[in-house]
């Protein structure tokens, strides 16, 4: 869920993750923004460098697809760095939006955070 303007909750993803015993990864299928016919299909796994990787094929309601990769790396006991990259037509990777190649995440310990 996403908290929108005024604190209203908006469902962003809904789906299933299943452990794939054949390759030790999590396979998933998510509906994106329910009602739009968009979906994400992919897998989550631990990369060779220890990063958690979310490998994504996004299909929009018109059937067009894009490939994304998101990584999560620990950056201390209460912090992580994530990147969200989009695959270009030439198979190179670029930030999905400016700055998305290095997004800092910090755990908030206060119960009043939301």
Secondary structure, 3 states (H helix, E strand, C coil): CEECHHHCEECCEEEEEEEECCCCEEEEEEEECCCCCEEEEEEEEECCCCCEEEEEEEECCCCCEEEEEEEEEECCCCEEEEEEEEECCCCCEEECCCCCCCEEEECCCCCCCC
